[in-house]
Amino acid sequence: MVKYLETENLDDLVKSGLHIVDFYADWCGPCKMMGSVLETMNDVSVIKVNTDAHPELAQKFGVMSIPTLVFFKDGAEVRKEIGFKSKEEIERIINNL
């Protein structure tokens, strides 16, 4: 399930379960490719955060390059990946968390 962050509090959205937060921008080509992959992920919650609309969140999580995926488990950041990742790579990461 892919959800776009609008006015919600990100901390509330990731407080339980496994979530991938995708920091992206509309003008970013690799981000668009990453978005296509994430839309095929059915077994994990994906929250998309537009860094142009939410620069404070990008700064809070130390996002310096996009796309950046931040993995949360029960409210805690457990892993960060920078750059495009294939579906297989993401599934491997999830299985190791």
C-alpha positions in Angstrom: 0.0 0.0 0.0 1.5 3.4 -1.0 0.4 6.5 0.9 1.5 10.0 0.1 2.3 12.1 3.2 0.2 15.2 3.3 -0.5 16.8 6.7 -0.2 13.7 8.9 2.5 13.3 11.5 5.1 10.8 10.1 5.9 9.5 13.6 2.3 8.5 14.1 2.2 6.7 10.7 5.2 4.5 11.5 4.7 3.8 15.2 3.7 0.2 14.7 4.6 -2.4 12.1 7.0 -2.3 9.2 7.1 0.8 6.9 9.2 2.1 4.1 9.4 5.9 3.9 10.4 7.0 0.4 12.0 10.4 0.2 11.5 11.7 -3.4 10.9 14.7 -5.6 8.7 14.9 -8.6 11.6 16.2 -10.9 13.9 13.2 -10.0 14.1 10.5 -12.6 15.5 7.7 -10.3 12.7 8.6 -7.8 10.1 7.9 -10.5 11.7 4.6 -11.2 11.8 3.8 -7.5 8.2 4.8 -7.2 7.2 2.3 -9.8 9.0 -0.5 -7.9 7.4 0.5 -4.6 3.9 0.4 -6.1 4.4 -3.3 -6.6 5.2 -3.9 -2.9 2.0 -5.4 -1.4 3.3 -6.8 1.9 4.7 -3.6 3.4 3.4 -0.1 4.0 5.1 2.6 1.8 4.9 6.2 2.8 6.1 8.7 0.1 7.5 12.0 1.4 8.1 14.8 -1.2 11.3 16.5 -0.1 10.2 19.7 -1.8 7.0 19.9 0.2 8.5 18.6 3.4 12.1 19.8 3.6 12.0 19.7 7.4 11.5 15.9 7.4 14.3 15.4 4.9 16.6 17.3 7.2 15.3 15.5 10.3 16.2 12.1 8.7 19.5 13.3 7.2 18.4 12.9 3.6 21.1 14.3 1.4 20.4 12.5 -1.9 17.2 11.1 -3.4 15.7 8.7 -3.7 16.3 7.6 -0.1 14.4 4.8 1.6 14.1 4.8 5.3 12.9 1.5 6.9 10.9 1.8 10.2 10.0 -1.1 12.5 7.6 -0.3 15.3 8.5 3.4 15.2 12.3 3.0 15.1 14.5 3.7 12.1 16.2 0.4 11.4 17.9 1.0 8.0 18.5 3.6 5.3 19.2 3.0 1.7 20.2 5.7 -0.9 19.6 5.4 -4.6 17.5 3.2 -6.8 16.9 -0.4 -5.5 15.2 -3.2 -7.4 12.2 -5.0 -6.0 14.4 -8.0 -5.2 16.9 -5.9 -3.2 14.1 -4.3 -1.2 12.5 -7.7 -0.5 15.9 -9.0 0.7 16.3 -6.0 3.0 12.8 -6.6 4.4 13.5 -10.3 5.0 16.6 -9.4 7.0 14.9 -6.9 9.3 
